[in-house]
Amino acid sequence: MKDLIFVGIQGSGKGTQARVVAERHGFVIFETGGALRKIAQQDSELGQKVKSITERGDLVPNEIVMEIVEDFLQNMDEGTPVIFDGIPRSEEQRVSLEALLEAKNREFAVIELQVSEEVVMSRLMKRAEIEGRADDNPESIKKRIANFYAHTQPLLDVWKAAGKLHSVNGAQSVEGVDTEIEEKIQNC
């Protein structure tokens, strides 16, 4: 099975859907935000730097993210498919990730979860109440949404032209999104 890249605004449901698909098909999830939050909790220079960047809602430099991804793939069994959640977020990351996947002879498809800003804002504020995440505050959320449109949205055109993009209505029920993703995966 091909690797999958889940893309969408933060709060679009990527993590929830990635877990469902991974469980059903035996994927391993690389969740960029979780990996970065783990590093941000470390009492190290890198940990403090990543913490400061993520709490502002800014993008972590590509070199740091790609180093983490390469280490993750290095420790994977060769035939195990991966779901990438939260990467790539920029053209530079797209090029780096695709080069890394190609070097490891891994094919991929992209699943885009389309959700409005209003739905995302509501979901993230609810998540902030439940989980108490420092990066889920209105200012950081607005900055992450703006970063998505500025840096990630343009990647969709590249993947669409390459025939790798499969868009899903992420505003429907969890079950509805799952059903639509499952149909897309069967056609990847």
Contact map, one row per residue, 1 for C-alpha under 8 A:
11100000000000000000000000000000000000000000000000000000000000000000000000000000100000000000000000000000000000000000000000000000000000000000000000000000000000000000000000000000000000000000
11110000000000000000000000000000000000000000000000000000000000000000000000000000110000000000000000000000011110000000000000000000000000000000000000000000000000000000000000000000000000000001
11111000000000000000000000000000000000000000000000000000000000000000000000000000111100000000000000000000011110000000000000000000000000000000000000000000000000000000000000000000000000000000
01111100000000000000000000000000000000000000000000000000000000000000000000000000111100000000000000000000000111100000000000000000000000000000000000000000000000000000000000000000000000000000
00111110000000000000000000000000000000000000000000000000000000000000000000000000001110100000000000000000000111100000000000000000000000000000000000000000000000000000000000000000000000000000
00011111000001000100000000000000000000000000000000000000000000000000000000000000001111100000000000000000000001111000000000000000000000000000000000000000000000000000000000000000000000000000
00001111100001000000000000000000000000000000000000000000000000000000000000000000000011100000000000000000000001111000000000000000000000000000000000000000000000000000000000000000000000000000
00000111111101000000000000000000000000000000000000000000000000000000000000000000000000000000000000000000000000011110000000000000000000000000000000010000000000000000000000000000000000000000
00000011111100000000000000000000000000000000000000000000000000000000000000000000000000000000000000000000000000001110000100000000000000000000000110010000000000000000000000000000000000000000
00000001111111000000000000000000000000000000000000000000000000000000000000000000000000000000000000000000000000000000000100010000000000000000000110000000000000000000000000000000000000000000
00000001111111000000000000000000000000000000000000000000000000000000000000000000000000000000000000000000000000000000000110110000000000000000000000000000000000000000000000000000000000000000
00000001111111000000000000000000000000000000000000000000000000000000000000000000000000000000000000000000000000001110000100000000000000000000000000000000000000000000000001100000000000000000
00000000011111111000000000000000000000000000000000000000000000000000000000000000000000000000000000000000000000001000000000000000000000000000000000000000000000000000000001000000000000000000
00000111011111111100000000000000000000000000000000000000000000000000000000000000000010000000000000000000000000001000000000000000000000000000000000000000000000000000000000000000000000000000
00000000000011111110000000000010000000000000000000000000000000000000000000000000000010000000000000000000000000000000000000000000000000000000000000000000000000000000000000000000000000000000
00000000000011111111000000000000000000000000000000000000000000000000000000000000000000000000000000000000000000000000000000000000000000000000000000000000000000000000000000000000000000000000
00000000000011111111100000000000000000000000000000000000000000000000000000000000000000000000000000000000000000000000000000000000000000000000000000000000000000000000000000000100110000000000
00000100000001111111110000001000000000000000000000000000000000000000000000000000001010000000000000000000000000000000000000000000000000000000000000000000000000000000000000000000000000000000
00000000000000111111111000001000000000000000000000000000000000000000000000000000000000000000000000000000000000000000000000000000000000000000000000000000000000000000000000000000000000000000
00000000000000011111111100000000000000000000000000000000000000000000000000000000000000000000000000000000000000000000000000000000000000000000000000000000000000000000000000000000010000000000
00000000000000001111111111100000000000000000000000000000000000000000000000000000000000000000000000000000000000000000000000000000000000000000000000000000000000000000000000000000010001000000
00000000000000000111111111111000000000000000000000000000000000000000000000000000001000000000000000000000000000000000000000000000000000000000000000000000000000000000000000000000000000000000
00000000000000000011111111100000000000000000000000000000000000000000000000000000000000000000000000000000000000000000000000000000000000000000000000000000000000000000000000000000000000000000
00000000000000000001111111000000000000000000000000000000000000000000000000000000000000000000000000000000000000000000000000000000000000000000000000000000000000000000000000000000000000000000
00000000000000000000111111100000000000000000000000000000000000000000000000000000000000000000000000000000000000000000000000000000000000000000000000000000000000000000000000000000000000000000
00000000000000000000111111110000000000000000000000000000000000000000000000000001100000000000000000000000000000000000000000000000000000000000000000000000000000000000000000000000000000000000
00000000000000000000111011111000000000000000000000000000000000000000000000000001111000000000000000000000000000000000000000000000000000000000000000000000000000000000000000000000000000000000
00000000000000000000010001111100000000000000000000000000000000000000000000000001111000000000000000000000000000000000000000000000000000000000000000000000000000000000000000000000000000000000
00000000000000000110010000111110000000000000000000000000000000000000000000000000011110000000000000000000000000000000000000000000000000000000000000000000000000000000000000000000000000000000
00000000000000000000000000011111001000000000000000000000000000000000100100000000011110000000000000000000000000000000000000000000000000000000000000000000000000000000000000000000000000000000
00000000000000100000000000001111111000000000000000000000000000000000000000000000000111000000000000000000000000000000000000000000000000000000000000000000000000000000000000000000000000000000
00000000000000000000000000000111111100000000000000000000000000001000000000000000000111100000000000000000000000000000000000000000000000000000000000000000000000000000000000000000000000000000
00000000000000000000000000000011111110000000000000000000000000000000000000000000000001000000000000000000000000000000000000000000000000000000000000000000000000000000000000000000000000000000
00000000000000000000000000000011111111000000000000000000000000000000000000000000000000000000000000000000000000000000000000000000000000000000000000000000000000000000000000000000000000000000
00000000000000000000000000000111111111100000000000000000000000000001000000000000000000000000000000000000000000000000000000000000000000000000000000000000000000000000000000000000000000000000
00000000000000000000000000000001111111110000000001000000000000000000000000000000000000000000000000000000000000000000000000000000000000000000000000000000000000000000000000000000000000000000
00000000000000000000000000000000111111111000000001100000000000000000000000000000000000000000000000000000000000000000000000000000000000000000000000000000000000000000000000000000000000000000
00000000000000000000000000000000011111111100000000000000000000000000000000000000000000000000000000000000000000000000000000000000000000000000000000000000000000000000000000000000000000000000
00000000000000000000000000000000001111111100011001100000000000000000000000000000000000000000000000000000000000000000000000000000000000000000000000000000000000000000000000000000000000000000
00000000000000000000000000000000000111111110011111100000000000000000000000000000000000000000000000000000000000000000000000000000000000000000000000000000000000000000000000000000000000000000
00000000000000000000000000000000000011111110001100100000000000000000000000000000000000000000000000000000000000000000000000000000000000000000000000000000000000000000000000000000000000000000
00000000000000000000000000000000000001111111001100000000000000000000000000000000000000000000000000000000000000000000000000000000000000000000000000000000000000000000000000000000000000000000
00000000000000000000000000000000000000011111101100000000000000000000000000000000000000000000000000000000000000000000000000000000000000000000000000000000000000000000000000000000000000000000
00000000000000000000000000000000000000000111111100000000000000000000000000000000000000000000000000000000000000000000000000000000000000000000000000000000000000000000000000000000000000000000
00000000000000000000000000000000000000000011111110000000000000000000000000000000000000000000000000000000000000000000000000000000000000000000000000000000000000000000000000000000000000000000
00000000000000000000000000000000000000110001111111000000000000000000000000000000000000000000000000000000000000000000000000000000000000000000000000000000000000000000000000000000000000000000
00000000000000000000000000000000000000111111111111100000000000000000000000000000000000000000000000000000000000000000000000000000000000000000000000000000000000000000000000000000000000000000
00000000000000000000000000000000000000011111111111110000000000000000000000000000000000000000000000000000000000000000000000000000000000000000000000000000000000000000000000000000000000000000
00000000000000000000000000000000000000010000111111111000000000000000000000000000000000000000000000000000000000000000000000000000000000000000000000000000000000000000000000000000000000000000
00000000000000000000000000000000000110110000011111111100000100000000000000000000000000000000000000000000000000000000000000000000000000000000000000000000000000000000000000000000000000000000
00000000000000000000000000000000000010111000001111111110000000000000000000000000000000000000000000000000000000000000000000000000000000000000000000000000000000000000000000000000000000000000
00000000000000000000000000000000000000000000000111111111000000000000000000000000000000000000000000000000000000000000000000000000000000000000000000000000000000000000000000000000000000000000
00000000000000000000000000000000000000000000000011111111111100000000000000000000000000000000000000000000000000000000000000000000000000000000000000000000000000000000000000000000000000000000
00000000000000000000000000000000000000000000000001111111111100000000000000000000000000000000000000000000000000000000000000000000000000100000000000000000000000000000000000000000000000000000
00000000000000000000000000000000000000000000000000111111110000000000000000000000000000000000000000000000000000000000000000000000000001100001000000000000000000000000000000000000000000000000
00000000000000000000000000000000000000000000000000011111110000000000000000000000000000000000000000000000000000000000000000000000000000100001000000000000000000000000000000000000000000000000
00000000000000000000000000000000000000000000000000001111111000000000000000000000000000000000000000000000000000000000000000000000000000100001101100000000000000000000000000000000000000000000
00000000000000000000000000000000000000000000000000001111111100000000000000000000000000000000000000000000000000000000000000000000000000000000001100100000000000000000000000000000000000000000
00000000000000000000000000000000000000000000000000001100111110000000000000000000000000000000000000000000000000000000000000000000000000000000000000100000000000000000000000000000000000000000
00000000000000000000000000000000000000000000000001001100011111011000000000000000000000000000000000000000000000000000000000000000000000000000000000000000000000000000000000000000000000000000
00000000000000000000000000000000000000000000000000000000001111111000000000000000000000000000000000000000000000000000000000000000000000000000000000000000000000000000000000000000000000000000
00000000000000000000000000000000000000000000000000000000000111111100000000000000000000000001100000000000000000000000000000000000000000000000000000000000000000000000000000000000000000000000
00000000000000000000000000000000000000000000000000000000000011111110000000000000000000000000000000000000000000000000000000000000000000000000000000000000000000000000000000000000000000000000
00000000000000000000000000000000000000000000000000000000000111111111000000000000000000000000000000000000000000000000000000000000000000000000000000000000000000000000000000000000000000000000
00000000000000000000000000000001000000000000000000000000000111111111100000000000000000000000000000000000000000000000000000000000000000000000000000000000000000000000000000000000000000000000
00000000000000000000000000000000000000000000000000000000000001111111110000000000000000000000100110000000000000000000000000000000000000000000000000000000000000000000000000000000000000000000
00000000000000000000000000000000000000000000000000000000000000111111111000000000000000000000000000000000000000000000000000000000000000000000000000000000000000000000000000000000000000000000
00000000000000000000000000000000001000000000000000000000000000011111111100000000000000000000000000000000000000000000000000000000000000000000000000000000000000000000000000000000000000000000
00000000000000000000000000000100000000000000000000000000000000001111111110000000000000000000000000000000000000000000000000000000000000000000000000000000000000000000000000000000000000000000
00000000000000000000000000000000000000000000000000000000000000000111111111000000000000000000000000010000000000000000000000000000000000000000000000000000000000000000000000000000000000000000
00000000000000000000000000000000000000000000000000000000000000000011111111100000000000000000000000000000000000000000000000000000000000000000000000000000000000000000000000000000000000000000
00000000000000000000000000000100000000000000000000000000000000000001111111110000000000000000000000000000000000000000000000000000000000000000000000000000000000000000000000000000000000000000
00000000000000000000000000000000000000000000000000000000000000000000111111110000000000000000000000000000000000000000000000000000000000000000000000000000000000000000000000000000000000000000
00000000000000000000000000000000000000000000000000000000000000000000011111110000000000000000000000000000000000000000000000000000000000000000000000000000000000000000000000000000000000000000
00000000000000000000000000000000000000000000000000000000000000000000001111111000000000000000000000000000000000000000000000000000000000000000000000000000000000000000000000000000000000000000
00000000000000000000000000000000000000000000000000000000000000000000000111111101000000000000000000000000000000000000000000000000000000000000000000000000000000000000000000000000000000000000
00000000000000000000000000000000000000000000000000000000000000000000000000111111000000000000000000000000000000000000000000000000000000000000000000000000000000000000000000000000000000000000
00000000000000000000000000000000000000000000000000000000000000000000000000011111000000000000000000000000000000000000000000000000000000000000000000000000000000000000000000000000000000000000
00000000000000000000000000000000000000000000000000000000000000000000000000001111100000000000000000000000000000000000000000000000000000000000000000000000000000000000000000000000000000000000
00000000000000000000000001110000000000000000000000000000000000000000000000011111110000000000000000000000000000000000000000000000000000000000000000000000000000000000000000000000000000000000
11110000000000000000000001110000000000000000000000000000000000000000000000000011111000000000000000000000000000000000000000000000000000000000000000000000000000000000000000000000000000000000
01110000000000000000000000111100000000000000000000000000000000000000000000000001111100000000000000000000000000000000000000000000000000000000000000000000000000000000000000000000000000000000
00111100000000000100010000111100000000000000000000000000000000000000000000000000111110000000000000000000000000000000000000000000000000000000000000000000000000000000000000000000000000000000
00111100000000000000000000001111000000000000000000000000000000000000000000000000011111100000000000000000000000000000000000000000000000000000000000000000000000000000000000000000000000000000
00001110000001100100000000001111000000000000000000000000000000000000000000000000001111100000000000000000000000000000000000000000000000000000000000000000000000000000000000000000000000000000
00000110000000000000000000000011100000000000000000000000000000000000000000000000000111111000000000000000000000000000000000000000000000000000000000000000000000000000000000000000000000000000
00001110000000000000000000000001000000000000000000000000000000000000000000000000000111111000110000000000000000000000000000000000000000000000000000000000000000000000000000000000000000000000
00000000000000000000000000000000000000000000000000000000000000000000000000000000000001111110110010000000000000000000000000000000000000000000000000000001000000000000000000000000000000000000
00000000000000000000000000000000000000000000000000000000000000000000000000000000000001111110110000000000000000000000000000000000000000000000000000010011000000000000000000000000000000000000
00000000000000000000000000000000000000000000000000000000000000000000000000000000000000011111110000000000000000000000000000000000000000000000000000000011001000000000000000000000000000000000
00000000000000000000000000000000000000000000000000000000000000000000000000000000000000011111111000000000000000000000000000000000000000000000000000000011011000000000000000000000000000000000
00000000000000000000000000000000000000000000000000000000000001000000000000000000000000000111111100000000000000000000000000000000000000000000000000000000000000000000000000000000000000000000
00000000000000000000000000000000000000000000000000000000000001000100000000000000000000111111111110000000000000000000000000000000000000000000000000000000000000000000000000000000000000000000
00000000000000000000000000000000000000000000000000000000000000000000000000000000000000111111111111000000000000000000000000000000000000000000000000000000001000000000000000000000000000000000
00000000000000000000000000000000000000000000000000000000000000000000000000000000000000000011111111100000000000000000000000000000000000000000000000000000000000000000000000000000000000000000
00000000000000000000000000000000000000000000000000000000000000000100000000000000000000000001111111110000000000000000000000000000000000000000000000000000000000000000000000000000000000000000
00000000000000000000000000000000000000000000000000000000000000000100000000000000000000010000111111111000000000000000000000000000000000000000000000000000000000000000000000000000000000000000
00000000000000000000000000000000000000000000000000000000000000000000000000000000000000000000011111111100000000000000000000000000000000000000000000000000000000000000000000000000000000000000
00000000000000000000000000000000000000000000000000000000000000000000000000000000000000000000001111111110000000000000000000000000000000000000000000000000000000000000000000000000000000000000
00000000000000000000000000000000000000000000000000000000000000000000010000000000000000000000000111111111000000000000000000000000000000000000000000000000000000000000000000000000000000000000
00000000000000000000000000000000000000000000000000000000000000000000000000000000000000000000000011111111111000000000000000000000000000000000000000000000000000000000000000000000000000000000
00000000000000000000000000000000000000000000000000000000000000000000000000000000000000000000000001111111111000000000000000000000000000000000000000000000000000000000000000000000000000000000
00000000000000000000000000000000000000000000000000000000000000000000000000000000000000000000000000111111110000000000000000000000000000000000000000000000000000000000000000000000000000000000
00000000000000000000000000000000000000000000000000000000000000000000000000000000000000000000000000011111110000000000000000000000000000000000000000000000000000000000000000000000000000000000
00000000000000000000000000000000000000000000000000000000000000000000000000000000000000000000000000001111111000000000000000000000000000000000000000000000000000000000000000000000000000000000
01100000000000000000000000000000000000000000000000000000000000000000000000000000000000000000000000001111111100000000000000000000000000000000000000000000000000000000000000000000000000000000
01100000000000000000000000000000000000000000000000000000000000000000000000000000000000000000000000001100111110000000000000000000000000000000000000000000000000000000000000000000000000000000
01111000000000000000000000000000000000000000000000000000000000000000000000000000000000000000000000000000011111000000000000000000000000000000000000000000000000000001000000000000000000000000
01111000000000000000000000000000000000000000000000000000000000000000000000000000000000000000000000000000001111100000000000000000000000000000000000000000000000000001110000000000000000000001
00011110000000000000000000000000000000000000000000000000000000000000000000000000000000000000000000000000000111110000000000000000000000000000000000000000000000100001110000000000000000000000
00011110000000000000000000000000000000000000000000000000000000000000000000000000000000000000000000000000000011111000000000000000000000000000000000000000000000000000111100000000000010010000
00000111000000000000000000000000000000000000000000000000000000000000000000000000000000000000000000000000000001111100000000000000000000000000000000000000000000000000111100000000000000000000
00000111100111000000000000000000000000000000000000000000000000000000000000000000000000000000000000000000000000111110000000000000000000000000000000000000000000000000001111000000000000000000
00000001100100000000000000000000000000000000000000000000000000000000000000000000000000000000000000000000000000011111000000000000000000000000000000000000000000000000001111100000000000000000
00000001100100000000000000000000000000000000000000000000000000000000000000000000000000000000000000000000000000001111101100000000000000000000000000000000000000000000000011100000000000000000
00000000000000000000000000000000000000000000000000000000000000000000000000000000000000000000000000000000000000000111111100000000000000000000000000000000000000000000000000100000000000000000
00000000000000000000000000000000000000000000000000000000000000000000000000000000000000000000000000000000000000000011111110000000000000000000000010000000000000000000000000000000000000000000
00000000000000000000000000000000000000000000000000000000000000000000000000000000000000000000000000000000000000000001111111000000000000000000000000000000000000000000000000000000000000000000
00000000000000000000000000000000000000000000000000000000000000000000000000000000000000000000000000000000000000000011111111100000000000000000000000000000000000000000000000100000000000000000
00000000111100000000000000000000000000000000000000000000000000000000000000000000000000000000000000000000000000000011111111110000000000000000000000000000000000000000000000000000000000000000
00000000001000000000000000000000000000000000000000000000000000000000000000000000000000000000000000000000000000000000111111111000000000000100100000000000000000000000000000000000000000000000
00000000000000000000000000000000000000000000000000000000000000000000000000000000000000000000000000000000000000000000011111111100000000000000000000000000000000000000000000000000000000000000
00000000001000000000000000000000000000000000000000000000000000000000000000000000000000000000000000000000000000000000001111111110000000000000000000000000000000000000000000000000000000000000
00000000011000000000000000000000000000000000000000000000000000000000000000000000000000000000000000000000000000000000000111111111000000010000100000000000000000000000000000000000000000000000
00000000000000000000000000000000000000000000000000000000000000000000000000000000000000000000000000000000000000000000000011111111100000011100000000000000000000000000000000000000000000000000
00000000000000000000000000000000000000000000000000000000000000000000000000000000000000000000000000000000000000000000000001111111110000000000000000000000000000000000000000000000000000000000
00000000000000000000000000000000000000000000000000000000000000000000000000000000000000000000000000000000000000000000000000111111111110010000000000000000000000000000000000000000000000000000
00000000000000000000000000000000000000000000000000000000000000000000000000000000000000000000000000000000000000000000000000011111111111011000000000000000000000000000000000000000000000000000
00000000000000000000000000000000000000000000000000000000000000000000000000000000000000000000000000000000000000000000000000001111111100000000000000000000000000000000000000000000000000000000
00000000000000000000000000000000000000000000000000000000000000000000000000000000000000000000000000000000000000000000000000000111111100000000000000000000000000000000000000000000000000000000
00000000000000000000000000000000000000000000000000000000000000000000000000000000000000000000000000000000000000000000000000000011111110000000000000000000000000000000000000000000000000000000
00000000000000000000000000000000000000000000000000000000000000000000000000000000000000000000000000000000000000000000000000000011111111010000000000000000000000000000000000000000000000000000
00000000000000000000000000000000000000000000000000000000000000000000000000000000000000000000000000000000000000000000000000000011001111110000000000000000000000000000000000000000000000000000
00000000000000000000000000000000000000000000000000000010000000000000000000000000000000000000000000000000000000000000000000000001000111111000000000000000000000000000000000000000000000000000
00000000000000000000000000000000000000000000000000000111100000000000000000000000000000000000000000000000000000000000000000000000000011111001100000000000000000000000000000000000000000000000
00000000000000000000000000000000000000000000000000000000000000000000000000000000000000000000000000000000000000000000000000011011000111111101100000000000000000000000000000000000000000000000
00000000000000000000000000000000000000000000000000000000000000000000000000000000000000000000000000000000000000000000000000001001000001111111100000000000000000000000000000000000000000000000
00000000000000000000000000000000000000000000000000000000000000000000000000000000000000000000000000000000000000000000000010001000000000011111110000000000000000000000000000000000000000000000
00000000000000000000000000000000000000000000000000000000000000000000000000000000000000000000000000000000000000000000000000000000000000001111111000000000000000000000000000000000000000000000
00000000000000000000000000000000000000000000000000000011100000000000000000000000000000000000000000000000000000000000000000000000000000111111111100000000000000000000000000000000000000000000
00000000000000000000000000000000000000000000000000000000100000000000000000000000000000000000000000000000000000000000000010010000000000111111111110000000000000000000000000000000000000000000
00000000000000000000000000000000000000000000000000000000000000000000000000000000000000000000000000000000000000000000000000000000000000000111111111000000000000000000000000000000000000000000
00000000000000000000000000000000000000000000000000000000110000000000000000000000000000000000000000000000000000000000000000000000000000000011111111100000000000000000000000000000000000000000
00000000110000000000000000000000000000000000000000000000110000000000000000000000000000000000000000000000000000000000000000000000000000000001111111110000000000000000000000000000000000000000
00000000110000000000000000000000000000000000000000000000000000000000000000000000000000000000000000000000000000000000100000000000000000000000111111111000000000000000000000000000000000000000
00000000000000000000000000000000000000000000000000000000000000000000000000000000000000000000000000000000000000000000000000000000000000000000011111111100000000000000000000000000000000000000
00000000000000000000000000000000000000000000000000000000011000000000000000000000000000000000000000000000000000000000000000000000000000000000001111111111000000000000000000000000000000000000
00000001100000000000000000000000000000000000000000000000000000000000000000000000000000001000000000000000000000000000000000000000000000000000000111111111100000000000000000000000000000000000
00000000000000000000000000000000000000000000000000000000000000000000000000000000000000000000000000000000000000000000000000000000000000000000000011111111110000000000000000000000000000000000
00000000000000000000000000000000000000000000000000000000000000000000000000000000000000000000000000000000000000000000000000000000000000000000000001111111110000000000000000000000000000000000
00000000000000000000000000000000000000000000000000000000000000000000000000000000000000001110000000000000000000000000000000000000000000000000000000111111111000000000000000000000000000000000
00000000000000000000000000000000000000000000000000000000000000000000000000000000000000011110000000000000000000000000000000000000000000000000000000111111111100000000000000000000000000000000
00000000000000000000000000000000000000000000000000000000000000000000000000000000000000000000000000000000000000000000000000000000000000000000000000011111111110000000000000000000000000000000
00000000000000000000000000000000000000000000000000000000000000000000000000000000000000000010000000000000000000000000000000000000000000000000000000001111111111000000000000000000000000000000
00000000000000000000000000000000000000000000000000000000000000000000000000000000000000000110010000000000000000000000000000000000000000000000000000000011111111100000000000000000000000000000
00000000000000000000000000000000000000000000000000000000000000000000000000000000000000000000000000000000000000000000000000000000000000000000000000000001111111110000100000000000000000000000
00000000000000000000000000000000000000000000000000000000000000000000000000000000000000000000000000000000000000000000000000000000000000000000000000000000111111111000000000000000000000000000
00000000000000000000000000000000000000000000000000000000000000000000000000000000000000000000000000000000000000000000000000000000000000000000000000000000011111111100000000000000000000000000
00000000000000000000000000000000000000000000000000000000000000000000000000000000000000000000000000000000000001000000000000000000000000000000000000000000001111111111100000000000000000000000
00000000000000000000000000000000000000000000000000000000000000000000000000000000000000000000000000000000000000000000000000000000000000000000000000000000000111111111100000000000000000000000
00000000000000000000000000000000000000000000000000000000000000000000000000000000000000000000000000000000000000000000000000000000000000000000000000000000000011111111000000000000000000000000
00000000000000000000000000000000000000000000000000000000000000000000000000000000000000000000000000000000000000000000000000000000000000000000000000000000000001111111100000000000000000000000
00000000000000000000000000000000000000000000000000000000000000000000000000000000000000000000000000000000000000000000000000000000000000000000000000000000000000111111100000000000000000000000
00000000000000000000000000000000000000000000000000000000000000000000000000000000000000000000000000000000000111000000000000000000000000000000000000000000000000111111110000000000000000000001
00000000000000000000000000000000000000000000000000000000000000000000000000000000000000000000000000000000000011110000000000000000000000000000000000000000000100110111111000000000000000000000
00000000000000000000000000000000000000000000000000000000000000000000000000000000000000000000000000000000000011110000000000000000000000000000000000000000000000000001111100000000000000010000
00000000000000000000000000000000000000000000000000000000000000000000000000000000000000000000000000000000000000111100000000000000000000000000000000000000000000000000111110000000000000000000
00000000000000000000000000000000000000000000000000000000000000000000000000000000000000000000000000000000000000111100000000000000000000000000000000000000000000000000011111000000100110000000
00000000000000000000000000000000000000000000000000000000000000000000000000000000000000000000000000000000000000001110000000000000000000000000000000000000000000000000001111110000100100000000
00000000000110000000000000000000000000000000000000000000000000000000000000000000000000000000000000000000000000001110000000000000000000000000000000000000000000000000000111111000100000000000
00000000000100000000000000000000000000000000000000000000000000000000000000000000000000000000000000000000000000000111001000000000000000000000000000000000000000000000000011111000100000000000
00000000000000000000000000000000000000000000000000000000000000000000000000000000000000000000000000000000000000000000000000000000000000000000000000000000000000000000000011111101100000000000
00000000000000000000000000000000000000000000000000000000000000000000000000000000000000000000000000000000000000000000000000000000000000000000000000000000000000000000000001111111100000000000
00000000000000001000000000000000000000000000000000000000000000000000000000000000000000000000000000000000000000000000000000000000000000000000000000000000000000000000000000011111110000000000
00000000000000000000000000000000000000000000000000000000000000000000000000000000000000000000000000000000000000000000000000000000000000000000000000000000000000000000000000001111111000000000
00000000000000000000000000000000000000000000000000000000000000000000000000000000000000000000000000000000000000000000000000000000000000000000000000000000000000000000000000011111111100000000
00000000000000001000000000000000000000000000000000000000000000000000000000000000000000000000000000000000000000000000000000000000000000000000000000000000000000000000000111111111111110000000
00000000000000001001100000000000000000000000000000000000000000000000000000000000000000000000000000000000000000000000000000000000000000000000000000000000000000000000000000000111111111000000
00000000000000000000000000000000000000000000000000000000000000000000000000000000000000000000000000000000000000000000000000000000000000000000000000000000000000000000000000000011111111100000
00000000000000000000000000000000000000000000000000000000000000000000000000000000000000000000000000000000000000000000000000000000000000000000000000000000000000000000000110000001111111110000
00000000000000000000000000000000000000000000000000000000000000000000000000000000000000000000000000000000000000100000000000000000000000000000000000000000000000000000000100000000111111111000
00000000000000000000100000000000000000000000000000000000000000000000000000000000000000000000000000000000000000000000000000000000000000000000000000000000000000000000000000000000011111111100
00000000000000000000000000000000000000000000000000000000000000000000000000000000000000000000000000000000000000000000000000000000000000000000000000000000000000000000000000000000001111111110
00000000000000000000000000000000000000000000000000000000000000000000000000000000000000000000000000000000000000100000000000000000000000000000000000000000000000000000010000000000000111111111
00000000000000000000000000000000000000000000000000000000000000000000000000000000000000000000000000000000000000000000000000000000000000000000000000000000000000000000000000000000000011111111
00000000000000000000000000000000000000000000000000000000000000000000000000000000000000000000000000000000000000000000000000000000000000000000000000000000000000000000000000000000000001111111
00000000000000000000000000000000000000000000000000000000000000000000000000000000000000000000000000000000000000000000000000000000000000000000000000000000000000000000000000000000000000111111
01000000000000000000000000000000000000000000000000000000000000000000000000000000000000000000000000000000000010000000000000000000000000000000000000000000000000000001000000000000000000011111
